[in-house]
Amino acid sequence: MTITATTVTAPQVLATIAEQAKGVDNNEISARYGIELLGQRDEILRGDLLERVRQLREIASVDLSVAFGLWAHTMVVTYLQTADTAYARELLPELLQGRRPGVTGMASAFKEAAGAGQIDLRAERTEGGYLLNGKLNWASNLADDAVIVTAGKTEDGERVLVVLDGDAPGVTLGQPFALLGLNATSSAWVSLDGVFVDDEQVLSTDFANFVAAVRPTFVVLQTSECLGVAEAAIEAAAQRLHGVNEVLTDDVEEAASRIRTLVDKQEDLARRIDGCEAVTKVELLELRLAAAEAAVAAANLEVRLAGGAGYAQSSPASRRFREAAFIPVQSPSETQLKWELQRAREQQEG
């Protein structure tokens, strides 16, 4: 049961990622290697958005940890390209070559833009730049050589988007969380204590327009994580439809059909974004929410069909089940998505 026929990722790259997936799941191999692997092959941010959507979906189908790290890295590259400042242009080659990992510390910024929360970091204007204080509760790809993009807000309401180094004075990277899965993604909190950000490190002070510019790419690429896991899980489930498992044939076929429809919608949105056509917030949120639900449902079906083998922690079915469990809590969480979607529909109808 093949859902996606088009392949853009080099077969040897996918094979390598698939072979290393167990070691990554056991946190024996850092998921960062995927960024380095693609960077060495000049395959980070290659082609248009449609091609990047397909690449990330393919990688997520064999290892969500690597795909998640690559998504975060890709978004940092996107932020820098959107800002297009002199300092951003200086940083880009190292990121595109995979020599430094990108950290997107933008969860609270997107919440602020949606009216669902506030920016975590306090910014204080000082001579030549800003001082940042506060804590990012979750960030991934953390390392001393990381490039972190985040936002700060001053007492008078000015919101600034900035880029800083993982080893900048005043930056403390927390110890990685102990998670059900994705432990190799170097995910933890980040504390900032009087971190000085030079004016050249400011990506934008036009907060609303900057977030609006990057949000469609953010959502459509993040959807690839969901659909990659969904595709892999439902294809594996289909291979087990024999004997007593045949009673779940309709469930698997229905889930597969739903995933195909979502893949088509995702690719249509990517084409429209590539063509500079307008896409609505409702369309983006509906796709992202439906893709997350599809991933959870597909992984659940796979485990049920796998039986005891699916419950074994070392099995691919178990890994995908644990990966899928992360998707509803990844920012924006399922609750935030539903809240935003309700508001967006009301505004669209009004």
C-alpha positions in Angstrom: 0.0 0.0 0.0 2.0 2.9 -1.3 0.6 6.3 -0.5 3.2 8.6 -2.0 4.9 7.7 -5.3 7.1 10.7 -5.8 10.6 10.5 -4.1 13.0 13.4 -3.9 15.4 12.2 -1.2 18.4 10.2 -2.4 17.7 6.5 -1.8 21.1 6.0 -0.1 20.3 8.9 2.3 16.9 7.4 3.2 18.5 4.0 3.6 21.1 5.4 6.0 18.5 7.1 8.1 16.4 4.0 8.2 19.4 1.9 9.3 20.3 4.3 12.0 16.7 4.8 13.3 17.0 2.2 16.1 20.3 3.7 17.4 18.7 7.1 17.3 15.6 5.9 19.1 17.9 4.4 21.8 19.7 7.7 22.0 23.0 6.0 21.0 23.2 8.3 17.9 22.4 12.0 18.0 19.7 13.0 15.5 21.9 15.9 14.6 23.8 13.5 12.2 20.9 13.8 9.8 21.5 17.6 9.5 25.2 16.9 8.9 24.4 14.2 6.4 22.1 16.3 4.3 24.4 19.3 4.6 27.3 17.4 3.2 25.2 16.4 0.2 23.9 20.0 -0.3 20.4 18.9 0.4 19.3 21.3 3.0 16.6 23.7 1.7 17.1 22.4 -1.8 14.4 23.2 -4.4 11.1 24.9 -3.7 8.7 24.4 -0.8 7.0 21.5 -2.5 10.3 19.6 -2.8 11.2 20.3 0.8 7.7 19.2 2.0 8.3 15.8 0.2 11.8 15.4 1.5 10.8 16.0 5.1 7.8 13.7 4.8 10.0 10.9 3.4 12.6 11.3 6.2 9.8 11.4 8.8 8.5 8.1 7.5 11.8 6.4 8.5 12.8 8.4 11.5 10.8 11.2 13.1 13.7 12.3 15.3 15.9 13.1 12.3 12.9 14.8 10.6 12.1 16.8 13.6 15.6 18.1 14.0 15.8 18.9 10.3 12.5 20.7 10.5 13.7 22.9 13.3 17.0 23.5 11.4 15.1 24.3 8.2 13.0 26.9 10.0 16.0 28.7 11.3 17.4 28.9 7.8 13.9 30.2 6.7 14.0 32.8 9.4 17.4 34.0 8.3 16.5 34.1 4.7 13.3 36.0 5.4 15.2 38.6 7.5 18.0 38.8 4.8 20.2 41.0 7.0 23.9 41.1 6.6 24.5 39.1 9.8 21.9 36.5 8.7 23.6 36.1 5.3 26.9 35.5 7.1 25.4 32.6 9.2 23.6 30.9 6.3 26.5 28.9 4.7 27.3 27.1 8.0 23.7 26.1 8.4 23.2 25.1 4.8 26.3 22.9 5.0 25.0 21.3 8.2 28.1 22.4 10.2 25.9 24.1 12.9 22.4 23.1 14.1 19.5 25.5 14.0 17.3 26.0 17.1 13.9 27.5 16.7 12.9 29.0 20.0 9.8 30.6 18.5 6.9 28.7 20.3 5.9 31.6 22.5 6.4 34.1 19.6 3.8 32.2 17.6 1.5 32.0 20.6 1.8 35.7 21.0 1.0 36.3 17.4 -2.1 34.1 17.7 -3.3 35.7 20.9 -2.8 32.4 22.7 0.0 33.4 25.0 2.9 35.8 25.5 6.6 35.9 24.5 8.7 34.2 27.1 11.8 36.4 27.0 12.1 39.9 28.4 14.1 42.3 26.2 15.6 45.5 27.5 17.0 48.1 25.1 20.6 49.0 25.9 23.4 50.7 24.1 24.1 48.9 20.8 21.5 46.2 21.2 19.2 44.4 23.7 19.6 42.4 26.9 17.5 39.2 27.0 16.3 37.5 30.2 14.0 34.6 30.8 13.5 30.9 29.9 12.5 29.0 26.8 10.7 25.9 28.2 11.4 23.7 25.2 13.9 23.8 22.3 15.6 21.1 20.3 19.0 20.7 18.5 20.6 22.3 21.5 24.4 22.5 21.4 27.1 25.0 22.2 27.6 25.7 18.5 23.9 26.0 17.8 22.3 29.0 16.1 19.2 30.0 18.1 16.4 32.2 16.7 13.9 33.5 19.2 11.9 36.6 20.3 11.9 39.1 23.1 9.5 41.7 24.3 10.3 45.0 26.0 8.2 46.6 28.8 6.8 49.1 26.4 5.6 46.3 24.1 8.3 46.3 21.4 8.8 42.8 20.0 12.2 41.9 18.5 13.3 38.8 16.6 16.9 37.9 17.2 19.6 35.3 16.5 22.2 34.3 19.0 24.8 31.6 19.6 24.2 28.6 21.9 27.4 29.4 23.8 26.8 33.1 24.2 27.5 34.5 27.7 24.5 34.2 29.9 23.0 31.3 27.9 22.5 28.0 29.8 21.3 24.9 27.9 19.4 22.5 30.1 20.0 18.8 30.4 18.0 16.9 27.8 14.5 15.8 28.8 13.8 12.1 29.4 11.1 11.5 26.8 9.0 8.6 25.6 10.7 9.0 22.2 12.9 11.5 20.3 15.5 11.5 23.1 18.3 12.0 20.5 16.9 15.4 19.5 18.8 17.3 22.3 15.6 18.8 23.6 15.7 20.8 26.8 15.0 24.2 28.3 17.2 27.3 27.6 17.8 30.0 30.2 18.9 33.5 29.3 20.4 35.7 32.0 21.4 39.1 30.8 22.3 37.9 27.3 23.5 40.8 25.1 22.3 40.8 21.5 24.0 43.2 19.3 21.8 45.3 16.9 23.3 43.4 14.0 21.8 40.2 15.5 18.3 41.6 15.3 16.4 39.9 12.5 13.3 42.1 12.6 11.4 44.5 14.8 8.3 44.1 12.5 7.0 41.2 14.5 3.6 40.7 13.1 4.6 40.8 9.4 7.7 38.6 10.0 5.6 35.9 11.7 2.9 36.1 9.0 5.6 35.7 6.4 7.1 32.5 7.9 4.0 30.9 9.4 2.7 29.1 6.2 6.1 27.5 5.7 6.3 26.6 9.4 2.9 24.8 9.3 3.2 23.1 6.0 6.6 21.7 6.7 5.6 20.7 10.2 2.7 18.8 8.6 5.3 16.6 6.9 6.4 15.2 10.2 2.8 14.1 10.9 2.1 12.6 7.5 5.5 10.9 7.2 4.8 8.9 10.4 1.2 8.3 9.3 2.3 6.9 5.9 4.9 4.6 7.4 2.5 3.3 10.1 -0.4 2.6 7.8 1.8 0.9 5.2 3.2 -1.3 7.9 -0.3 -2.0 9.2 -1.4 -3.0 5.7 1.2 -5.7 5.6 -0.4 -7.4 8.6 -3.9 -7.7 7.2 -4.1 -11.5 7.2 -5.7 -14.1 9.3 -7.8 -12.6 12.1 -6.3 -9.2 11.4 -8.5 -9.0 8.2 -11.3 -7.7 10.4 -9.4 -4.3 10.5 -9.1 -4.1 6.7 -11.8 -1.4 6.3 -10.2 0.6 9.1 -6.7 0.5 7.5 -8.1 1.3 4.0 -10.1 4.2 5.4 -7.1 5.6 7.2 -4.9 5.2 4.1 -7.5 7.0 2.0 -7.6 9.8 4.5 -3.8 10.1 4.5 -3.7 10.3 0.7 -6.2 13.1 0.8 -4.1 15.0 3.3 -0.9 14.5 1.3 -2.7 16.0 -1.7 -4.0 19.0 0.3 -0.5 19.6 1.7 1.1 19.5 -1.7 -1.5 21.8 -3.1 -0.9 24.3 -0.4 2.9 24.1 -1.0 2.4 24.7 -4.7 0.2 27.7 -3.9 2.8 29.1 -1.5 5.5 28.6 -4.1 3.4 30.5 -6.6 2.9 33.4 -4.1 -0.8 32.7 -3.9 -2.7 33.4 -0.7 -3.5 30.6 1.7 -5.9 31.1 4.5 -5.2 30.5 8.2 -8.1 28.1 8.3 -6.7 26.0 5.5 -3.3 25.8 7.3 -4.8 25.0 10.7 -7.2 22.4 9.4 -4.4 20.6 7.5 -2.0 20.6 10.5 -4.7 19.4 12.9 -6.0 16.7 10.6 -2.5 15.4 9.8 -1.7 15.1 13.6 -4.9 13.1 14.1 -4.1 10.9 11.1 -0.6 10.1 12.5 -2.0 9.1 15.9 -4.7 7.0 14.3 -2.4 5.2 11.9 0.2 4.5 14.6 -2.6 3.1 16.8 -3.8 0.8 14.1 -0.2 -0.5 13.4 0.3 -1.4 17.1 -3.0 -3.1 17.3 -2.3 -5.2 14.2 1.3 -5.9 15.3 0.1 -7.4 18.6 2.8 -8.3 21.1 5.5 -7.3 18.7 4.1 -3.8 18.6 4.3 -3.6 22.3 8.0 -4.4 22.4 9.9 -1.2 22.9 12.5 -2.1 20.3 10.0 -2.6 17.4 9.5 -0.1 14.7 5.8 -0.1 15.5 6.5 0.8 19.1 8.9 3.6 17.9 6.3 5.1 15.6 3.6 4.8 18.3 5.8 6.8 20.7 6.7 9.2 17.9 3.1 9.8 17.1 2.3 10.4 20.8 4.6 13.4 20.6 2.8 15.1 17.7 -0.3 16.3 19.7 2.0 18.1 22.2 4.5 19.5 19.8 4.0 23.3 19.6 1.5 24.3 18.5 -0.2 21.7 20.5 -3.5 20.0 19.6 -5.4 22.3 22.1 -3.8 25.4 20.7 -4.5 24.4 17.1 -8.2 23.8 17.9 -8.4 27.1 19.8 -6.8 29.0 16.9 -8.9 27.2 14.3 -12.2 28.1 16.1 -11.1 31.7 16.2 -10.0 31.7 12.6 -13.2 30.2 11.4 -15.2 32.9 13.3 -13.1 35.6 11.8 -13.5 34.2 8.3 -17.2 33.9 8.6 -17.5 37.3 10.2 
